Amino acid sequence: MGIEQAPTEQGKESARGLKDSSKAEERHVEAEKGSDLAKGADRFEERARSSDGRSAGDKQHD
């Protein structure tokens, strides 16, 4: 859920905290890795492929 869609102030604060911690973790991983993580569709494909070496499209056609 996005920050703006949270129904309560507590929910909005929680969403902000999650977004901030996710951003910090991503920066940490990128620093360790030495390069940026893939974003968007590239990230989806990277994660799908990492599990068994096959693309998401290949998995759908089985």
Secondary structure by P-SEA (a helix, b strand, c coil): ccccccccaaaaaaaaaaaaaaaaaaaaaaaaaccccccaaaaaaaaaaaaccccaaaaaac
